[in-house]
Amino acid sequence: METKVDFMSSECRLEGRLHEGDAQAVVITHPHSLYGGNMYNPVVETIAEVFQQQGYTTLRFNFRGVEGSQGRYDEGRGEQEDVRQAVACLQQRGFGPIELSGYSFGTWVNALCAAGNLSEVNMTMVSPPTAFMDFRMVQRLPGLTLAITGSRDDIAPPDMLRRMLPLWNPGARLEVLPGADHFFIDHLETLAAALQHALVHHHTPATNE
């Protein structure tokens, strides 16, 4: 069961949904704010459900300027602060270690955070939009364990990810779902199964404080 939570990011009050499970916790981010992305996106909800099934505490939230969250879109800068404050929100509630997961634009924001002061945070990515967003600032992602994309995803092309993952983290796994596009239409169950399998068999729990 999820409950409504609010937390501050700079001067913005953000809205989120918290599911309290074990101490192990994950912040989940949504697709692009300017293209209808929000925490109720079906892929975001699928990610949250899988982590919850594995016993995680989950926090998904709306970036600044989305629905009930205050502020306005900030081209990824303010959104990074939103992620940091979501992590802090969980830490203040006694949960930890904290991981990051997300979909599309949300993975870009997470990666920028992980390239900065959240470098040791474990991370999973669903369809990182390497053909749409600028990932040049992302050099290494030592906490990255998994990236999932679809074979027909032209925003997160498998061939591009095969080139980039070894640079980010040679130990990270890439899962390519046959027939899936960027929106995982008719492939949400396949996505859930792939993420669940990876969490059970290949994911090393985070150890950050």
N, C-alpha and C positions, 0 to 999 in steps of 0.2 A: 504494500500500500504506500502511495506517495502522499506527502503533505505539502501544502504551499509554504514557501519560505521566501523572505526578502533579505537582501544584503546590499551593502553600499559598495560602490566602485567609484572612486573619486567623488564627484558630487552627485552621482546617479544612483538611484535606488533601483536595483534589478530584481526581477521576479524569477523564481525557480520552483522546481518540484524535487523534494527530497524523499528518498526511500531509505529507511534505516535498516541496515543489515549488520554485517560484521564490522569490525574495526577497519578492515581493508576497504578502501573507498576509491571511487572514480568520479571525476568531473567529465561530463559529456557535452560537447558543443555542437551547434547546429549549422546548416548551410547558410549561404550568403544572405545577409540581412536585406539587401536591396532587391533580391529576386524571390521574395516570399519565404525565406528560410526562418524557421522558429523551432522552439523546443518540442513542438508537437508533430514535426516532420515524421513520417512513418519509419524512415531509416533510423532516425534518432531514437524513436520509441523502441525499435527492434534492438538496437545496441543496449539501451537501458534494461530491457527485459532479460537479455542474455546475461548481463553482469549481475542482475538481481538473482537470477536462477543459480548463479555460482556463489551466492551469499554476500555479494558486495553491497556496501552502502553506495547509492548513486545520487548524484546531484546534476540535473540538467536545468538549464536556465536560458532565458532570452537575453541576447546581447543588448547593449545600450541602443535605444531607439526602436526596439522591436516590441510590438504589442504593449504590454503593461510596464515594460522597462523604460526608465527615464533616459534622457539624453538623445543623441543622434549618432548615426553611423560615422565612424572615425577612421576609415581606411585601414583598419587592423591595429592602429596604435592604441586607442582606448580599449578596443576589444581584448588586447593582451592584458591590460589591467583588469578587465572583467574576469578573465580566466584566473589570474593571480588571486583576486579577491574571492572567487568561488573556492579555490583551494584553501584560502585562509578561513573561509566560512566553515568548511568541514573540520579543519584543524582546531578551530575555536570550540567546536562541538565535541571534541575529543576523538575524532576519527583520524586514522592514519595508519600506514603510509597512504598517500594520495597518488592516484594514477590519472592520466588523461586519455580520453578517447573522443572521437568525433567523426563527423561526416563532412566531406567536401570542404567548403570555406572554413569550417570549424577546425579541420585538421591543419590548415595553413596557420591559423592563429595559434593553435597548440604548438606547432613546430617552431614558430617564432619565439614563443615563451620558452620552449625547451632548448632553443639555441642561446637563450639568455640565462636568467637566474633560476630556471626550473630544469636545468640540464640533466639532473639525475632522476627525474621523474619518469617512471615507466609509461609507455605510450603505445596505443594501437590506433591505426588509421583506417578509415573506410573511404575509399575514393579520394585520396589527396589530389587536388585539382592542378596538377603540374603543368597542364597545357593551357591553363586559364589564369592562374595566379603566379606571382614572381617568388620562386623559392630560392633565389640566389643567395639570400642572407642565411639560409639554412645550410650549414657546412657539415655538422656532425650532430647526430641524434643518438647518443649512447644508450638512452632508455627505450628506444624504439624496438618493439618485439615483433610486430605484425602489421602488414598492410594488405588490405583486401580491395580488389577492384573487379570490374566485369570485363569480359573479353570484348564487348562492344562499347566500352566506355571511352568516348573520344575526349573527355575532359580530364580523366585520369588514365591515360593510355598505358596498357600493360608494358609495352616495349620501353616507354619512357621510364616507368617505375623500375623495370629491370636494370636500367642504367644507373638510376639515382640511388636505389636502396643500398648497394654496396658502398657508396660514398657516405651515406648517412649512418649506416650501421651494418657491417658485413654479416652480423649474426641475425639480422631481422629476416623474417619469413615473408614471402609474397604469395598470396592466394588469389588466383584468377578464376572467377566463376563463369563457366561457359554460358554464352548467350545473354548475359546480363549487361544492361547499359548503365549510365551514371545514376539513374533513378531507381534501379532495382525493381522495376515494374514486373510483377509476377515472379520475382526472385527473392522476396523477403525471407521466406522460409529457408531457402538455400543459404542466404547470407547469415541467418541466425545459426544454422547448423555449422557453417564454416567457422564463425567466431567462437561458438561454444566449444568446438573440437580444439581450436587453437588454445583457448584459455585452459582447457583441461589438460592437454597433452604437451604444449610447447611454451606456455607463458610462465615466465619466472616472476613470482610476486615482487612488487616493489619493496625497497628497503629504505626509502627516504624518510626523513623525520617530518 
